[in-house]
């Protein structure tokens, strides 16, 4: 039985991490950690967790933990991760892995040295349709892939609280939902080596109150100033070794048609594919056809948590590793540099 700590009990912990650790037969939630002690206490009572703490140091002084989920603001991910790894604890970090590439590399290296699981919560990789599409691509059925387009656009849907504070989030829509679009597209085509990016980050609509016409995600750490110091729209054009190109767009608030979640289009020499909905474009006996696979949708959060547990129990390598989390963060950082310099950024 693995003893688990959940650190930071905002929305993701409440709807994803806590219930799925609780339902797994090989884990017990030993404690909850949150800087808002009253919230930590409430979540501990709700999920019947025996202990709660205001900070990680108090937890480490009192508990013997095997694994932990880090669900805190982005800028705190890596300092917490380092403390846990130094104490022999496996970690699952909510995306993105952090806000500093060099620090992220050091944390991943520490996990390797200590033979501990370091996994990043790239939930979209666990979608049934993503796994089907990944298998089709690996089988070579689309031929040589030359371009990918990924979009995650909301008409209105800006998160509240620390998500719009650059000091805590490290960025805006690209660090929140754009990271999913970039990561899934990059993973589907085999995680190629990036060469350059031309990108733009901007506050297209900007006014904080305007962003909530549809209502945003609630946050346990919403500040009274409602700071909006990050972008609400981002785009990037990436070039990879071998000639592959990838275009990604993400927005919390856009005056246009929103995507139904994360949408991806993949163009190959022998065929193509789109996701949301999943469709394969290919040729059959000289006729152009569209094939729509039939499948059951899964609970990606449950699958992600269960996979992390499986990695802890059996020493498996995670589907969304810390090392790949570093590479995605590096691409996002390059996009930000390109936007700031108004020029192509070379890695």
Order of alpha helices (4+ residues) and beta strands (2+ residues): beta-alpha-beta-alpha-beta-alpha-beta-alpha-beta-alpha-beta-alpha-beta-alpha-alpha-beta-beta-beta-beta-beta-beta-beta-alpha-alpha-beta
